[in-house]
């Protein structure tokens, strides 16, 4: 079981995953180089993200501590359940970070935004400020040529 960390997450995939999981202390190794390389080889081709690989690594670390019971001796206590929960939370945070990474440059799907491909002539053109102040008694609000008829009431108001 080998452990290496250069201190520079940009130097290798292994160091970046170690950094994201914060498995950087050689005195307390949580995952070996071989285990991280296995996770990179398995998950990176599928998701093309080391953040997702780190999320899987954090979930693996949390499963490692599942079998450990809480111990209290000589005034020192080890709460393994809290440790498991912390790594589960870290895994969830890394998955959320992975989702945010993939949403940054994503194209917005434009299908089903409007029915049909041509604009509907019965709908007034959208302009900044149109409908912002819909109180017809306040006078012309949109400065775009649309106004209520002078004698219109609230019941029979029409656009011209």
N, C-alpha and C positions, 0 to 999 in steps of 0.2 A: 504494500500500500504506500504509494508515493504521494508527496504533497509538495507543490511548488506554487509560489505566488511572487511575481516580480514587483508588485506595487504599482504597476502601470496597466490599468484595465484595457488600454488600447493596444497593448503588445500582442495579445492572443485571445482567442475565444475562451480558453480556459480561465485566463485572468479576468475577463469581463464577467463571466458567470460567477466566479468566486466573489468579485466585487459586488455584484447585484445581490447575492445571497449573504454577503458579509461573512464569508468563510475565509478570512484572510489571516488568521492566527495559526502558525504552524504548530504551536503548543497544544491547540485544541482543534484538530482537523475534524470537520463534519463530513466531508466527502473527499474521496481520493481522486487523484488525477484521472485514473482509469474510469471511475464512475461518472465524472463530469464529461469525459470524452465520449463515453457511451451515450449519455443523454444528448450531447451535441450531435452525435452521429444519428441518433434516432429521431429527435424532434426538430432540429434545425432544417433539414430538407423539407419537412412538412409545413412548417410555419414561417420559415425564413426570418427568424427573430431570436436573438440570444436572450432577450427579455422573457420570451415565452419559455425558453429552455431553463432560465433561472427560476421561473415560477414552478416548473416541474421539479427542479432540484429542491426548492423550498418545501414542496409537498412531500418529496422523498425524505427530507430531513425530519419533517413532522412525523412521518410514519415510523422513523427510526426510534423516536422517543415514546411511542405509544405503549410499548411493553414495560416501560420503567415506572415503578410505583413511587409515590411520594415518600420521602425519607426525612426523618428528623432525628438528629443525634448530636449530642454535645452542644446544643444551642445553635446548630446549623441545620437548616431545612432546605430540601430541594423539592420544588414544586414542579413535577414533570408535566402535569396537566397544563399549567400555564405556559410551559415551554412548547408543548405541542400546539397550543392555541396561537402562540406568537408566530410560529412558522406557518401555520395555516393562514393567519392574517397576512403575513408577508407574501405567501403564494397568491392570495386573492388580490393584494395590492399590485403585484407584478403582472397579473393577468389584466387588471384594469389599465395599467400602464401600457401593456401590449395593445389593448384595444384603442387607447388614445393615440399611440404611435401610428396605427393603421388608419385613423380617421383624419389625420392632419391633411394629407394631400388627396383624400378620396374624392371622387366625383359624386355629385349629388344626383341620384336617379331622378330624371325628369319625366318619366312616363307616369301616367295617371295624375299628373298635376292638373291638367285641364282635359275635359272630355273633347275628343277630336283633336285634329292637328291644326285646324284653322281657328282664329279668334272668333268668338261669338259676337256678331254685330249688335245683339240686343243688350250687351253688357257695356256700360260706359268704360272708356279707356282709363286704366289705372294711372293716377298721377300722385306725386308726393303732395300730401295735404288734403286730397280729395276725401271727404267723409270724416276728416279729423274733427271738425266741429259740425255736427249734424243738426244743430239747432237752427231751423230755417228762419226763426224770428230774429236771429242775430244778424241777418243780412248775408251778403255774398262773402263766403269764407275761402273759396278755393282759387279765386282770381283766374279761373280757367275758362270762363264763358258759360259755365253751367249756373243756372239760378232758378229759383222757384218762380212760378208765375206770380205776378203782383197780387192777384186776388185769390190765390190758392189758400185753402185751409189745411189743417193738419190731416183731414180725412181724404181730401181729393188732390193732394199735392202732386204735381207732375213736373217732370224735367223738360226743359226745352233746349 
